[in-house]
Amino acid sequence: MNVTGSLTGNLTGTASNASALGNIGPGGFAKTARLTVNQLENNSTLESGLYTNSGDGLINGGPVMVGGWWHVLNLHHFDNNGYNAQLAVELASQGGNRMFIRTSSGGVWRGWQDVLLNNGGTYAVSISGNAAGRVMTKNVDGVVTVQAESLDTYHVEATKAKLNGTVPLDMAIVDRLCRDVDGCEVVMGMRDWDASKVTTSRGPKRLFMSMVTNSWRMSDYDNQGTDGDGVVTHLWAGWDCYFTDGEYVGGAGVDNTRQLGLMNGNWNGFNDPNMVCTLDIRD
């Protein structure tokens, strides 16, 4: 309410912005709604607020990382430029005390990170050594789980259920671990490939990824390529396991997008139905 001139006596009235702070109405501070998991991916225009998902879990750029119902606190940057943060807390009715946090940069979400919670003197996630805050993200045929680990590790498995098709890697996690000056360590493995039940592995090797283009290069073998350039290139192949920049379905591969994957094939005689290809990536 604006008043000019001199006043005497009692003055009453209601200002149109009486409930505002800094001329911003209460609706500008916190929205609340039930949103789908894909709507919660909006890091450009989704307003700051306290949201609930639709029981469809949390995702990391595509695959569902964890299922169920979650409260999500969205912190929106003043500009609509994709620099947001989110905190997700599990609904109490699910009987858990899990919490995850993530941030976005320039419209790209980084992977959800587990927050350790102290429950009466014990932690919700067991840790060892100096592992506080570090996690292993496991991707088994696209089903993702997170657990504590002594080093940040991305563990991917491709089983015969995904025969001749790639299991897509979470590129936000790969970027965090590998897309810097010192690259990342990669170990390829194969288990349950014959009656001996012995696990075999190759590596470690180092993967280097350009910070300005989609180009990559592997150590030792000097394999190199550019992801999404239309040319399928394997970063590393061993036995019937393929770490590749191609997107394969039914043995046919293309490279039309920036997406690395792990594939379990059947071209070199490793046909045991229990055979599993594994990939471990560490910073």
N, C-alpha and C positions, 0 to 999 in steps of 0.2 A: 504494500500500500504506500503510495507516494503522497506526501502532504507538503504544500508550500504556504508561505505566509505565517502570521502569528496565530497562536492558539491560546484559548483560555478555557477553563473548566475541564470537564472529563471528556476524553475522546475514546470511543470504542469503534471497533471495526475488525475486519478479517482481511489479512493480506493473502493475495492469490498464491503466493509461494511460501506460506508460513511453514510448511513441512519440508521445505527444500534445504539443502546444505550446499553452500557455494553455488546457489541458483540451480542445483541439480535435484530433480525430484527423487523421491524414494525408489521409484521404479528403475532409475538408472543405476542403482547400486547393486541390486540383487534380483534376478529373475528366478522363477521356479516353474518347472514343467517336467513332464515325463517325455523323454526323447528316445529315439532309437539309437542303437550303437553307431549307425552311420551319421545321424544328425550330430552326435557328440564329436565327430571328427572335424566339424566346421571350426577352423581356427582363424577365420577371417572376420565373420560377422556375428557369431554366436555371442550374445551379451554375457557379461559376468553374472553369475548366479549359482544357485543351488539346485541341481537337477537330479532326477532319478532316471536310470535307463529303463528299458522295456523288458528286462529279464533276459536280454540277449548278450550279456557279457561285455567284455572290453576287447578291442582289437588293436593290432599293431599294423596299420597300413594294409589290412586285408584279412589275414587269418585271425580267428578268434583266439586271443591269448588265454583268457579265462572266462568261464561262463557265469551265469547267474545274475542276481540283482545287485546294483551298486548305486550309492549316492555319489555324485560327481560334482565337485566344486570347480567351476570354470572361471579362470582369471583372464579377462580380455584386455589386450593392449588398447591404449587410447586410439591408435590408428588401426584401421582394418587391414593390417599387413602381415598377418600370420604369425605374430609373436605372442603366443598364449602359454598358459600353464594350466594343468588340471591335477586335482587330487581326488582319488577314488577310494571310497570306504565301503566295505562290504556290509550289506544289510544284516542287522543283528539276527533276523529270523533264520539266517543261514547257519548260525552257530559259529561263525568264524570272527577273527579280528584282523583280517588282512587289510592292508592299505598299499596303494600304488600311487606313484607320482610320475608325471612326464611334462616336457616342455616342447614347444614348437619354435622353429626358426625359419622365417621366410616362407611360411606355409607348409613346412615339412615337420611332421611329428617325430620326435625321438621316441624310442621304445619305452613302454611302461617299466618303471623300476620299483622293485619291492622295497617297502619301508618296514624296517624291523620294529616290532612293538614289544614292550616289556609287559608281561602278564604275571604280576605277583612274583617277580624275581626271575622268571624264565622268559626266554624269547620265543616268539611265535615261529621263528625259523632258526634251526640250530646252525651254529657257525663253528669254525675251528681256526686256531691261529689268529692271524690278523685279518680275518675275512669280513669284518663288519661292513655291511653295505654292499658287498660284492655278490653277484648272482650267477647262476647258470640258467640260461634259457634253453629249454629242450624243445625241439620240433620233430615229432615223430609222425611222418606222413601228413604233416600239416596241423596236427594237434599239438598245441603249445602249452608248456607248463614252465614255472619258474621256481627255482630253489636256490638256497645259499651255496656258495662255492668260494674256494680260497682265491680264485682268480675269476675275473669276468670271462665267462665261457659261453659260446653259442654252440650247442650240440644239436646236430641235425641227423635224422635217420630216414632212410628210404628202404622200405620193405618190398617184397614181391607183390604185395597188394597194389603197389604203384608201379608195376612192371612197365618199363620203357616210357615212363612219364616222369617229369621232373617234380620234385618237391620244392616249391619256391622258398627261397630264403627271405627273411625279413630284412629288407635293405636298410631300414633305419638302424638296426642292430649292427649289420655289417659295416655301415658307414662309421658308426661310433667306434668300432673296434679297429677298422682297417684304413679308413680314409684320412690318413695323416702322414707325417714325414717318415715314420718308422714302420708303417704297415702293420701286419698282424701275422701271427703264427697259425699255420693250418696243418692239421693231421687228418689223413684219410684212413679209414679202417674198414674191415669186413669181418663179420662174425657168423657163426653157424652155417658155414659154407660147405661143410662135409661132416662125416660121422665123428671126427675127432673133436668137434666143438671148440677148436682153437681159434682165437681171434688173431688176425694179422693186421698190420698197419704199415703205412708209408709216411715218411716225413719225420720231424716237422720241416715244412718249407715256409717261406714268407710270401704273403700276398701284398702287393703295393697297388694302391688305387689313386688315380689322379684326383686332386682336390678341385680341379677346374673343368675337367672333361670326364667322360664315362670310360676312359681307357684304364686298363689294368695290366699287370705283369707279375708272373710267378717267378720265384727264385729257382736256381738250379737248372731247370729245363728251359728257362727263358721263354716260356709260352707268354704271348701277349695278345691283346685284342681290345676291341672297343665294344662295350655292351650296348645293344640296341641299334647296331649299325647295319642290320640285315644279314650279317654273316655269322653263322654259328661257330663258336670257337670254344674248345674245351680248355679250362684252366688246368685240369689235371685228370688223368684217367688211370685207373688201376683195376685189374681183374674185370669185373662187370660193373664197376662203380665209376660214375662220371660227375665231376664237378665242372659245370658248364655255364656259359652265358646264354645258351639257347633255351627256348621254352618247348619242351617235348610233350607230345600226346601220342600214345600208341606207336612210339618209335620214330615219329616224324617231328623234326625240329625246325623252329624258326627263331629269329632274333629280332623281334619288332619292338621290344621295350627294354628298359633298363631293369633286368631281373636275373640274378644268378639262381642256380638250382642244383640239386643233387638228384641223380637218377640211378636206379637199379635196373640194369639191362639183362639181356639173356643171349648175348652174341659170342661170349667167350667160354661157355661151358659151365659157368657157375649157376646151375639151375636148381639147387636145393631150394624147396619152397620156403624154408626158414631163413635163407640167407638175407643178411641185412647190411646195407652200406651205411657207414657213419662218417660224419665230418665234424671236427672240433675246431673252432676258431677262437683264438685268444689274442688280446692286445699285446 
